[in-house]
Amino acid sequence: QVQLRESGGGLVQPGGSLTLSCTTSMEIVTTYTMGWYRQTPGTVREWVATITPSGSTNYVDDAKGRFFVSKDAAKKTLYLQMNSLKSEDTAVYYCSARRALDTSWGQGTKVTVSS
């Protein structure tokens, strides 16, 4: 059973930064493709960033140069560093872990970008 627990969400002003964390197990961090998604009310969940077991990263165009995904196996944690935040980044952010056809999700952490 894959367990993922996000934290780090909150209220931040436009232009500010925030780092999200997703705590799981070392096996998940080192052998699963992990990622971040976000969702606003009434919309589909949107992919934001991915990091493979080898550490390769990929981002949605809007996040490139502003968001950075990383992981620390010793801390069993996935991170999403978000910079230059915009109001449009307001959403619930979800951590995901995928291997083969199975994808697991965390419960989400809310990010609000507002002055």
N, C-alpha and C positions, 0 to 999 in steps of 0.2 A: 504494500500500500504506500503510495507516494503522498507525503504530507508536505505542503508548502505553506509558509506563513509570511505574509507581507507586513512591512511596517515602514514608517517614515513619511507617510502622507501628512498633509496639513494645508494651512493657508500660507500663501507666499505672494508677494507683490510682483507685478509684471517686471520682467528683467532680472528677477531673482533666481536663486538656485535651490535645488532640493535633491536629496539622495534617498532613493527607495532601496529597501533591503528585502530579500526573500530568503528565509532560513529553511533549510531542509536537511538532507543527509549527505555525507561525503560521496556515497555511491551515486546519488542523483546528480550532484554537482559535476562529477568527473565523467559520467557515462551517458548522461542525457543531453539532448539539445534543449537548452533553456531559453526562455524569452520573456518579453514583457508585451502585454496588450493593454488597451484602454477602451473604455466604453462610457458614453454619455447616455442619459435617459432617452429612450426611443430610437436608439441607433444600434447597429450591429457592432460587435466587438472588433476593434481595429488592431492589427499587428503594429508594433512599435519597433522592436529590436530583438535580435536573436544572437546567441553565442553557442557555438558547437562544443563538443567535448574537447576538441583540440584548441579551442580559443578563438576561432574565426568568428568575426562579428558581421552583422548586416543590420541596416536600419531603413525604416520608411523614409522617403525623401525629406519630409518635413522635419525629421529628427536629426538628419545628418549635420554634423558640425555643432549640434547643441546638446545632444544626448550621448551618453557613453555607457555601454553595458560592460560589466566585468564580473569576475567571480573569484572567490577565495576558497579553495578546497579545504584548507585547514580550519577555516571559520564556518565551512558548510553553508556559504552564503552567496547569493547572486545580488548584484547591485545594478541600479540605474541612476547614474549621475545626470541630472537635468539642469541645464544652464539656459540663460536667456529665455526664461519662461514667458509664455504668452497666454492671454486669456483663453485662447483656443485649446490650450493644453489641459484645461480643466476637465477632469474625468475621474472615474474609478480605474485604477491601474491594477492589473492582474499579472501575477507571475505564472509561468507555465513550464512544464517539463514534459518532453516528448521523447519516446523511444519506439521505433517501429510505428504501429498504427495507434498506439495509446498516448493520449495527452491528458495530463492532470493539471488542475488549476488550484490556485490559492483562493482565499476569500475576498481579496481585493483590499486596496487602501486608497482613500479618496484624496485627490489633489485638487485644490482650488486656487486658481491664480486670479487675484483680484486686488484692487487698491482700496 
